[in-house]
Amino acid sequence: MIELLDELIVQQKEKLLKVAKRIVPHVTDEDLLQPNDFPQLELNPHFRYEEGILDGLMVARTALLAHERSSIV
């Protein structure tokens, strides 16, 4: 299950970068760590939506890992 989430996270990061580049062509994947540095991204609902999907996937991965680790103990 973790591997599936990892694949989905990679795909969503790629999608988020594509969306961001349509808005700010010179943006890099590292810039996406601080999108608030770019008002065009900060205020764009499509970018924020895709960013929310990525955040949700990462939260799900973290929760699953925590659950698996707590089951081992």
mmCIF file of the C-alpha atoms, coordinates in Angstrom:
data_MODEL
# 
_entry.id   MODEL 
# 
loop_
_atom_site.group_PDB 
_atom_site.id 
_atom_site.type_symbol 
_atom_site.label_atom_id 
_atom_site.label_alt_id 
_atom_site.label_comp_id 
_atom_site.label_asym_id 
_atom_site.label_entity_id 
_atom_site.label_seq_id 
_atom_site.pdbx_PDB_ins_code 
_atom_site.Cartn_x 
_atom_site.Cartn_y 
_atom_site.Cartn_z 
_atom_site.occupancy 
_atom_site.B_iso_or_equiv 
_atom_site.pdbx_formal_charge 
_atom_site.auth_seq_id 
_atom_site.auth_comp_id 
_atom_site.auth_asym_id 
_atom_site.auth_atom_id 
_atom_site.pdbx_PDB_model_num 
ATOM 1  C CA . MET A 1 1  ? 0.000  0.000  0.000   1.00 0.00 ? 1  MET A CA 1 
ATOM 2  C CA . ILE A 1 2  ? 2.875  2.385  0.806   1.00 0.00 ? 2  ILE A CA 1 
ATOM 3  C CA . GLU A 1 3  ? 4.339  1.747  -2.643  1.00 0.00 ? 3  GLU A CA 1 
ATOM 4  C CA . LEU A 1 4  ? 1.040  2.696  -4.269  1.00 0.00 ? 4  LEU A CA 1 
ATOM 5  C CA . LEU A 1 5  ? 0.869  5.911  -2.272  1.00 0.00 ? 5  LEU A CA 1 
ATOM 6  C CA . ASP A 1 6  ? 4.494  6.666  -3.204  1.00 0.00 ? 6  ASP A CA 1 
ATOM 7  C CA . GLU A 1 7  ? 3.605  6.295  -6.900  1.00 0.00 ? 7  GLU A CA 1 
ATOM 8  C CA . LEU A 1 8  ? 0.548  8.508  -6.513  1.00 0.00 ? 8  LEU A CA 1 
ATOM 9  C CA . ILE A 1 9  ? 2.608  11.135 -4.696  1.00 0.00 ? 9  ILE A CA 1 
ATOM 10 C CA . VAL A 1 10 ? 5.231  11.185 -7.470  1.00 0.00 ? 10 VAL A CA 1 
ATOM 11 C CA . GLN A 1 11 ? 2.524  11.520 -10.114 1.00 0.00 ? 11 GLN A CA 1 
ATOM 12 C CA . GLN A 1 12 ? 0.782  14.297 -8.197  1.00 0.00 ? 12 GLN A CA 1 
ATOM 13 C CA . LYS A 1 13 ? 4.044  16.200 -7.721  1.00 0.00 ? 13 LYS A CA 1 
ATOM 14 C CA . GLU A 1 14 ? 4.590  16.056 -11.492 1.00 0.00 ? 14 GLU A CA 1 
ATOM 15 C CA . LYS A 1 15 ? 1.042  17.238 -12.124 1.00 0.00 ? 15 LYS A CA 1 
ATOM 16 C CA . LEU A 1 16 ? 1.396  20.062 -9.600  1.00 0.00 ? 16 LEU A CA 1 
ATOM 17 C CA . LEU A 1 17 ? 4.604  21.241 -11.257 1.00 0.00 ? 17 LEU A CA 1 
ATOM 18 C CA . LYS A 1 18 ? 2.904  21.242 -14.681 1.00 0.00 ? 18 LYS A CA 1 
ATOM 19 C CA . VAL A 1 19 ? 0.021  23.289 -13.319 1.00 0.00 ? 19 VAL A CA 1 
ATOM 20 C CA . ALA A 1 20 ? 2.433  25.689 -11.621 1.00 0.00 ? 20 ALA A CA 1 
ATOM 21 C CA . LYS A 1 21 ? 4.488  26.105 -14.806 1.00 0.00 ? 21 LYS A CA 1 
ATOM 22 C CA . ARG A 1 22 ? 1.360  27.127 -16.701 1.00 0.00 ? 22 ARG A CA 1 
ATOM 23 C CA . ILE A 1 23 ? 0.919  29.913 -14.173 1.00 0.00 ? 23 ILE A CA 1 
ATOM 24 C CA . VAL A 1 24 ? 4.589  30.815 -13.505 1.00 0.00 ? 24 VAL A CA 1 
ATOM 25 C CA . PRO A 1 25 ? 6.702  29.367 -16.350 1.00 0.00 ? 25 PRO A CA 1 
ATOM 26 C CA . HIS A 1 26 ? 10.060 29.650 -14.564 1.00 0.00 ? 26 HIS A CA 1 
ATOM 27 C CA . VAL A 1 27 ? 8.939  27.918 -11.342 1.00 0.00 ? 27 VAL A CA 1 
ATOM 28 C CA . THR A 1 28 ? 10.938 24.879 -10.193 1.00 0.00 ? 28 THR A CA 1 
ATOM 29 C CA . ASP A 1 29 ? 9.928  21.875 -8.141  1.00 0.00 ? 29 ASP A CA 1 
ATOM 30 C CA . GLU A 1 30 ? 11.925 23.337 -5.261  1.00 0.00 ? 30 GLU A CA 1 
ATOM 31 C CA . ASP A 1 31 ? 9.920  26.571 -5.527  1.00 0.00 ? 31 ASP A CA 1 
ATOM 32 C CA . LEU A 1 32 ? 6.821  24.530 -4.805  1.00 0.00 ? 32 LEU A CA 1 
ATOM 33 C CA . LEU A 1 33 ? 8.083  24.004 -1.260  1.00 0.00 ? 33 LEU A CA 1 
ATOM 34 C CA . GLN A 1 34 ? 7.305  27.708 -0.702  1.00 0.00 ? 34 GLN A CA 1 
ATOM 35 C CA . PRO A 1 35 ? 4.545  28.553 -3.186  1.00 0.00 ? 35 PRO A CA 1 
ATOM 36 C CA . ASN A 1 36 ? 3.583  31.566 -1.089  1.00 0.00 ? 36 ASN A CA 1 
ATOM 37 C CA . ASP A 1 37 ? 6.651  33.266 -2.597  1.00 0.00 ? 37 ASP A CA 1 
ATOM 38 C CA . PHE A 1 38 ? 4.622  33.443 -5.819  1.00 0.00 ? 38 PHE A CA 1 
ATOM 39 C CA . PRO A 1 39 ? 1.369  35.386 -5.432  1.00 0.00 ? 39 PRO A CA 1 
ATOM 40 C CA . GLN A 1 40 ? 0.151  33.977 -8.764  1.00 0.00 ? 40 GLN A CA 1 
ATOM 41 C CA . LEU A 1 41 ? 0.298  30.476 -7.262  1.00 0.00 ? 41 LEU A CA 1 
ATOM 42 C CA . GLU A 1 42 ? -0.869 31.491 -3.816  1.00 0.00 ? 42 GLU A CA 1 
ATOM 43 C CA . LEU A 1 43 ? -4.092 32.920 -5.208  1.00 0.00 ? 43 LEU A CA 1 
ATOM 44 C CA . ASN A 1 44 ? -4.767 30.353 -7.934  1.00 0.00 ? 44 ASN A CA 1 
ATOM 45 C CA . PRO A 1 45 ? -7.604 27.968 -6.995  1.00 0.00 ? 45 PRO A CA 1 
ATOM 46 C CA . HIS A 1 46 ? -6.564 25.267 -9.498  1.00 0.00 ? 46 HIS A CA 1 
ATOM 47 C CA . PHE A 1 47 ? -3.015 25.210 -8.149  1.00 0.00 ? 47 PHE A CA 1 
ATOM 48 C CA . ARG A 1 48 ? -4.291 25.155 -4.561  1.00 0.00 ? 48 ARG A CA 1 
ATOM 49 C CA . TYR A 1 49 ? -6.670 22.292 -5.396  1.00 0.00 ? 49 TYR A CA 1 
ATOM 50 C CA . GLU A 1 50 ? -3.873 20.166 -6.872  1.00 0.00 ? 50 GLU A CA 1 
ATOM 51 C CA . GLU A 1 51 ? -1.626 21.082 -3.936  1.00 0.00 ? 51 GLU A CA 1 
ATOM 52 C CA . GLY A 1 52 ? -4.378 19.921 -1.572  1.00 0.00 ? 52 GLY A CA 1 
ATOM 53 C CA . ILE A 1 53 ? -4.539 16.560 -3.317  1.00 0.00 ? 53 ILE A CA 1 
ATOM 54 C CA . LEU A 1 54 ? -0.784 16.166 -2.870  1.00 0.00 ? 54 LEU A CA 1 
ATOM 55 C CA . ASP A 1 55 ? -1.030 17.128 0.791   1.00 0.00 ? 55 ASP A CA 1 
ATOM 56 C CA . GLY A 1 56 ? -3.815 14.594 1.313   1.00 0.00 ? 56 GLY A CA 1 
ATOM 57 C CA . LEU A 1 57 ? -1.795 11.809 -0.272  1.00 0.00 ? 57 LEU A CA 1 
ATOM 58 C CA . MET A 1 58 ? 1.189  12.642 1.906   1.00 0.00 ? 58 MET A CA 1 
ATOM 59 C CA . VAL A 1 59 ? -0.972 12.696 5.047   1.00 0.00 ? 59 VAL A CA 1 
ATOM 60 C CA . ALA A 1 60 ? -2.478 9.328  4.109   1.00 0.00 ? 60 ALA A CA 1 
ATOM 61 C CA . ARG A 1 61 ? 1.018  7.877  3.624   1.00 0.00 ? 61 ARG A CA 1 
ATOM 62 C CA . THR A 1 62 ? 2.154  9.205  6.997   1.00 0.00 ? 62 THR A CA 1 
ATOM 63 C CA . ALA A 1 63 ? -0.941 7.850  8.737   1.00 0.00 ? 63 ALA A CA 1 
ATOM 64 C CA . LEU A 1 64 ? -0.516 4.441  7.138   1.00 0.00 ? 64 LEU A CA 1 
ATOM 65 C CA . LEU A 1 65 ? 3.144  4.273  8.171   1.00 0.00 ? 65 LEU A CA 1 
ATOM 66 C CA . ALA A 1 66 ? 2.254  5.272  11.725  1.00 0.00 ? 66 ALA A CA 1 
ATOM 67 C CA . HIS A 1 67 ? -0.474 2.646  11.840  1.00 0.00 ? 67 HIS A CA 1 
ATOM 68 C CA . GLU A 1 68 ? 1.857  -0.052 10.534  1.00 0.00 ? 68 GLU A CA 1 
ATOM 69 C CA . ARG A 1 69 ? 4.536  0.879  13.078  1.00 0.00 ? 69 ARG A CA 1 
ATOM 70 C CA . SER A 1 70 ? 2.064  0.914  15.973  1.00 0.00 ? 70 SER A CA 1 
ATOM 71 C CA . SER A 1 71 ? 0.841  -2.535 14.934  1.00 0.00 ? 71 SER A CA 1 
ATOM 72 C CA . ILE A 1 72 ? 4.391  -3.906 15.149  1.00 0.00 ? 72 ILE A CA 1 
ATOM 73 C CA . VAL A 1 73 ? 4.960  -2.774 18.741  1.00 0.00 ? 73 VAL A CA 1 
# 
